[in-house]
């Protein structure tokens, strides 16, 4: 049942997207055929933002203290140290043991 719903949702989305694209292409073709297409770019004298007061915006926004990143830094350093320790242990586990080689035994490998 879930698979059918998923397929139906994908098909519906594809159909809606195709319809929206067709309407957009039709509107673009109509604009190109119209007289306004040869008039050039429209002149926009009105600004998008009429008034913007940064000080008023600062008053609205909540005051936040500085973000403390010491915990993240500590965790990053500990993670790097752990990876280095694991690499050293893995390397040492593949090195032959002196006592084992003296006895003729194969060294143990840990994976």
Buried (B, 14 or more C-beta within 10 A) or exposed (E): EEEEEEEEEEEEEEEEEEEEEEEEEEEEEEEEEEEEEEEEEEEEEEEEEEEEEEEEEEEEEEEEEEEEEEEEEEEEEEEEEEEEEEEEEEEEEEEEBEEEEEEEEEEEEEE
